[in-house]
Amino acid sequence: MATEVKVPVLPESVSDATIATWHKKAGDAVKRDENLLDLETDKVVLEVPSPVDGVLKEIKFEAGATVTSQQLIAVIEEGAAAAAAPAAEAPKAAPAAGAEQVQPKAQAAAAHAAAPASTTPAPAAGDLPPGARFAATTSGVNPVDVAGTGRRGMVTKEDIVNYASGKTAGASGGARPEERVPMTRMRTRIAERLMQSKNSIAMLTSFNEVNLGKVMAMRKELGESFEKANGIKLGFMSFFAKAAANALQRHPIINASVDGSDVIYHGYADISIAVSTDKGLVTPVLRNVERMGFADIEGAIADYAKKARDGKLALEDLQGGTFTITNGGTFGSLMSTPIVNPPQSAILGMHAIKERAIVENGQVVAAPMMYIALSYDHRIIDGKDAVLFLVDIKNQLENPHRMLLGM
């Protein structure tokens, strides 16, 4: 019996999908729930499992094709077996006496005749000029990979140096190589969202700095006990997420969004956490962070990070969100102006922690400092509100016991 495989039902915000990869080909045996193909949408990559055991009889669309919700993409013959492998060749007759010596020689001669002659012999290390040989040794370059520009194709010292520095592409390609690659669906969608944000929001960014000395001391003192009790490490993100959730309750305009001529105030803190993947930035949502403990936040972030790396994020993981936190500090960023993700009205940017000299109790001391940035929609958020929100975050992180007391 033939069973149809269709595109899963896509959310209203996703109109179509692109077939990224087929993991099976026509004629292959498949098992129930085995992944047949990956569908790439604007937000995530979806796996399409086989609904039954059988053989993949027909593929309707190849990789790269665009498909829509509930569209037929394959047919499986339920209960069928995969085509048997070709029968083994019958054993050849035993060669006559002496033939076992003649046949290998004949085959070797034929193979030698069929092999194309190399017009330019590969340069051996001993064939190089002394300067080129020394440059190849010190830079770890194999001369075979380098296209020679000297007389009769000789590899020169300059060729070795240019190849090692990336100025030339080597023997297989000329200098200044280029490659045109179409953007993925996710990257295209990210580009559209960023342009929408820049064109539709009156965006402004305010900055402050935070002394994370007490947070680091708390992590050092309680980190091991926290990990033993909860099975997960105590990171910095849980402090920032909890501080942001508390501050959003006290400054509700930062947590609001614009809908036409209306302002929608959200009585909950659904915080999107920016996660970098090979295909682009995704922002899975932590729901009701104002009700979550530190262990809950760290566990949810770890789960999302693993899902993002494995391409297992679901669409519902990314939908919603009233506020975003992004951490460029993991890549070494000292300061940036993050871009608001509509329909949200604000985004908090974390950055690298650096030891800097500050004045504390009249003394100059070194402290682990971080610049924090809040980009916001100036149509509804005034500078005063943004600054007070950042100061609230600063006060909580510089006195982390305030968070434990709900202050």
C-alpha positions in Angstrom: 0.0 0.0 0.0 1.3 3.4 -1.0 1.6 6.0 1.8 2.0 9.7 1.0 4.6 11.9 2.7 3.5 15.6 3.0 5.1 18.8 4.2 4.2 19.3 7.9 1.6 22.0 8.7 3.6 25.3 8.8 2.6 28.1 11.2 0.8 31.1 9.8 4.0 33.2 10.0 5.8 30.7 7.6 4.4 30.5 4.1 6.8 27.9 2.6 9.9 25.9 3.1 12.9 24.8 1.1 14.1 21.2 0.9 17.6 21.4 2.3 18.7 17.7 2.2 17.3 14.3 1.3 18.7 11.6 3.7 17.2 8.8 1.6 17.0 8.2 -2.2 14.3 6.4 -4.2 14.5 2.7 -3.6 16.0 2.9 -0.1 14.4 1.0 2.7 13.0 3.3 5.5 11.8 2.7 9.0 9.0 4.4 10.8 10.1 7.7 12.4 13.4 7.7 10.5 14.3 11.1 9.2 13.7 11.3 5.4 14.6 14.9 4.7 15.3 18.3 6.2 13.1 21.3 5.4 14.6 24.8 5.9 12.2 27.5 6.9 12.8 31.2 7.6 13.4 30.3 11.3 14.4 26.6 11.8 15.2 23.4 10.1 12.4 20.8 10.3 12.9 17.0 10.1 10.3 15.0 8.2 10.1 11.5 9.5 8.8 8.4 7.7 5.2 7.6 8.8 5.6 3.8 8.1 8.1 1.1 7.4 8.7 0.4 3.8 10.6 1.6 0.7 10.9 5.1 -0.6 9.1 4.6 -3.9 9.1 8.2 -5.3 10.6 11.6 -4.6 8.4 14.4 -5.9 10.9 17.3 -5.3 14.6 17.4 -5.2 16.9 19.3 -2.8 16.6 23.1 -3.3 12.9 23.0 -4.3 10.4 25.3 -2.5 7.3 23.5 -1.1 4.3 24.6 0.9 2.3 23.3 3.8 0.7 19.8 3.3 2.2 19.5 -0.2 3.0 15.9 -1.4 6.8 15.4 -1.5 7.3 11.6 -1.5 5.6 8.3 -1.7 6.5 5.2 0.4 5.5 1.7 -0.5 4.4 0.3 2.9 5.8 -3.1 3.9 7.9 -3.4 0.7 11.5 -4.5 0.8 14.4 -2.7 -0.8 15.6 -3.9 -4.1 18.1 -6.8 -3.7 21.7 -6.1 -4.5 22.9 -7.3 -7.9 23.8 -11.0 -7.9 27.4 -11.7 -7.3 29.4 -12.4 -10.5 30.0 -16.1 -11.3 33.5 -17.2 -10.4 35.8 -16.8 -13.3 37.4 -19.9 -14.9 40.8 -20.7 -13.5 43.5 -19.1 -15.7 45.7 -21.4 -17.7 49.2 -22.1 -16.4 51.4 -19.0 -16.6 48.4 -16.7 -17.3 48.4 -15.4 -13.8 51.7 -13.7 -14.6 50.7 -12.4 -18.0 47.4 -10.9 -17.1 48.6 -8.5 -14.3 51.3 -7.2 -16.6 48.8 -6.6 -19.4 46.5 -4.8 -17.0 49.3 -2.7 -15.6 50.4 -1.7 -19.2 46.8 -0.8 -20.1 46.4 1.3 -16.9 49.7 3.1 -17.7 48.6 3.8 -21.2 45.2 5.1 -20.0 46.7 7.4 -17.4 47.1 11.0 -18.7 50.6 12.3 -18.9 51.4 15.1 -16.5 52.6 18.2 -18.4 54.2 19.7 -15.4 55.9 17.4 -12.9 55.1 18.1 -9.2 58.0 20.0 -7.7 59.9 17.9 -5.1 61.5 19.6 -2.1 65.0 18.8 -3.6 64.1 20.5 -6.9 63.4 23.9 -5.3 65.8 26.8 -5.1 67.4 27.1 -1.7 65.4 30.2 -0.7 62.1 28.5 -1.7 63.1 25.3 0.1 63.8 27.2 3.3 60.6 29.2 3.0 58.6 26.0 2.5 60.2 24.3 5.5 59.7 27.3 7.9 56.1 28.0 6.8 55.0 24.3 6.6 53.9 24.6 3.0 53.9 21.6 0.7 55.5 22.7 -2.6 53.2 20.4 -4.5 50.3 22.7 -3.6 52.0 25.8 -4.9 51.6 27.1 -8.5 55.1 28.1 -9.7 55.7 31.4 -11.5 59.4 30.9 -12.2 61.1 29.7 -15.3 59.6 26.5 -16.6 57.1 26.5 -13.8 59.7 26.6 -11.1 58.3 27.4 -7.6 60.1 30.4 -6.2 60.5 31.8 -2.7 57.9 34.4 -3.5 55.4 31.8 -4.6 55.8 30.0 -1.2 55.4 33.2 0.8 52.4 34.4 -1.2 50.7 31.0 -0.8 51.4 30.9 2.9 49.9 34.4 3.4 46.8 33.5 1.4 47.5 35.9 -1.5 47.4 33.1 -4.0 45.0 30.1 -4.2 47.6 27.5 -5.1 48.1 25.1 -8.0 44.4 24.2 -8.3 43.2 27.8 -8.6 44.6 31.2 -9.6 44.9 34.3 -7.5 41.9 36.3 -6.2 39.4 33.4 -6.2 35.7 34.1 -5.8 32.7 32.0 -5.1 29.0 32.9 -5.4 26.8 31.2 -2.8 23.1 31.9 -2.4 21.9 32.9 1.1 20.1 30.3 3.1 16.5 30.8 3.9 17.4 31.7 7.5 20.0 34.2 6.5 17.6 35.8 4.0 15.0 36.1 6.8 17.5 37.6 9.2 18.4 40.2 6.6 14.7 41.1 6.1 14.1 41.4 9.8 17.1 43.6 10.3 16.1 45.9 7.5 12.5 46.0 8.9 13.8 47.0 12.3 16.1 49.7 10.9 13.3 51.1 8.6 10.3 50.9 11.0 11.8 51.7 14.5 13.2 55.0 15.8 16.1 53.2 17.5 18.4 54.6 20.1 21.0 53.0 22.3 22.0 53.9 25.9 25.0 52.5 27.8 26.1 51.8 31.3 28.8 49.7 32.9 28.6 47.0 35.6 31.1 45.8 38.2 30.6 42.1 38.2 33.0 41.5 41.2 30.2 40.2 43.5 28.6 38.1 40.8 32.0 36.4 40.1 32.6 36.0 43.9 29.2 34.3 44.3 29.8 32.0 41.3 33.2 31.1 42.8 31.8 30.4 46.3 28.6 28.6 45.4 29.2 27.4 41.8 30.3 23.9 42.8 27.5 23.4 45.2 25.0 24.8 42.7 26.2 22.3 40.1 26.0 19.4 42.5 22.5 20.3 43.5 21.1 21.1 40.0 23.4 19.2 37.6 24.2 22.3 35.7 26.8 25.1 35.9 26.0 28.5 37.2 26.7 30.9 34.4 26.4 34.7 33.9 23.3 34.6 31.7 21.0 33.5 34.5 22.0 36.6 36.5 21.3 38.9 33.6 18.0 37.1 32.7 16.7 37.3 36.2 17.8 40.9 36.6 16.1 41.8 33.4 12.9 40.0 34.3 12.8 41.9 37.6 13.5 45.2 36.0 10.9 44.6 33.3 8.3 44.3 36.0 9.3 47.6 37.5 9.7 49.4 34.1 6.8 47.9 32.0 7.2 50.2 29.1 10.5 48.4 28.2 8.5 45.2 28.0 5.8 46.7 25.8 5.3 46.6 22.0 3.7 48.8 19.4 0.6 47.5 17.4 -0.5 50.2 15.0 -1.5 53.2 17.1 -1.7 51.0 20.3 0.8 50.1 22.9 0.6 46.6 24.3 1.9 46.1 27.9 2.9 42.5 28.7 2.5 41.4 32.3 5.0 38.6 31.9 8.7 38.4 30.9 9.2 36.1 27.9 12.9 36.7 27.2 14.5 35.8 23.9 18.1 34.6 24.3 20.2 35.1 21.2 22.1 31.8 20.3 24.6 31.7 17.5 24.5 28.7 15.1 26.4 27.8 11.9 23.4 29.0 9.9 22.8 32.2 11.7 21.5 33.8 14.9 18.3 32.3 16.5 16.5 33.6 19.5 14.6 30.8 21.5 12.3 32.2 24.2 12.4 31.6 27.9 8.7 31.9 29.1 7.8 33.6 32.3 11.3 34.3 33.5 9.9 36.3 36.4 8.8 33.0 37.9 11.9 31.0 37.2 14.8 30.3 39.5 18.5 30.4 38.5 18.6 26.6 38.0 15.5 26.7 35.8 17.0 29.5 33.6 20.4 27.7 33.2 18.7 24.4 32.4 16.5 26.0 29.8 19.4 27.9 28.2 21.5 24.7 28.0 18.6 22.8 26.4 18.1 25.5 23.8 21.8 25.7 23.0 22.0 21.9 22.4 18.9 22.0 20.3 20.3 24.9 18.3 23.6 23.1 17.7 21.8 19.9 16.6 19.3 21.8 14.5 16.4 20.5 16.7 14.8 23.9 17.6 11.0 23.9 16.9 9.1 26.8 15.6 7.3 27.3 18.9 10.6 27.6 20.6 11.3 30.8 18.6 7.8 32.4 18.6 6.8 35.2 20.9 9.2 37.0 23.2 8.8 40.4 24.8 12.4 41.3 25.3 15.8 40.0 24.1 19.3 39.5 25.6 22.3 39.0 23.4 25.9 38.3 24.5 28.5 39.5 22.1 31.0 39.2 24.9 31.4 35.4 24.2 33.1 36.4 21.0 35.2 39.2 22.6 33.0 42.2 21.8 33.7 45.1 24.1 30.8 47.4 23.0 28.1 47.3 20.4 24.6 48.7 19.6 22.3 45.6 19.2 19.3 45.9 16.9 15.8 45.6 18.3 13.8 42.5 17.1 10.2 43.7 16.2 7.6 43.6 17.5 9.7 43.8 20.7 10.7 47.3 21.8 14.1 46.7 23.4 17.2 44.5 23.5 19.9 44.2 26.1 23.5 43.7 24.9 26.1 42.0 27.2 29.8 42.4 26.4 33.2 41.1 27.3 34.3 41.3 31.0 37.6 43.3 31.3 39.7 44.2 34.3 39.6 48.0 34.5 40.7 50.5 37.1 37.8 52.1 39.0 37.5 54.2 42.2 35.9 52.3 45.1 35.6 53.8 48.6 38.2 56.5 47.5 40.7 53.9 46.3 41.7 53.0 42.8 41.2 49.2 42.3 41.0 46.7 39.5 37.5 45.3 38.9 35.9 43.0 36.4 33.8 45.5 34.4 31.3 45.0 31.6 29.7 47.6 29.3 26.0 46.9 28.9 23.8 48.5 26.1 20.1 48.9 25.7 18.7 49.6 22.2 15.1 50.6 22.3 12.2 52.0 20.2 12.2 55.7 20.9 8.6 56.0 19.7 7.3 54.7 23.0 10.4 54.5 25.3 11.9 57.8 26.5 15.6 58.1 27.3 14.7 58.4 31.0 13.0 55.0 31.0 15.9 53.4 29.2 18.5 54.8 31.6 16.5 53.9 34.7 16.1 50.4 33.4 19.9 50.1 32.8 20.5 51.5 36.3 18.1 48.9 37.7 20.1 46.1 36.0 23.3 47.6 37.2 22.1 47.8 40.9 20.9 44.2 40.9 24.1 42.8 39.4 26.4 44.8 41.7 24.3 43.6 44.6 23.1 40.1 43.5 21.5 39.4 46.9 18.8 41.9 45.9 17.6 39.5 43.3 17.3 36.7 45.8 15.2 39.0 47.9 13.1 40.2 45.0 14.4 43.8 45.2 
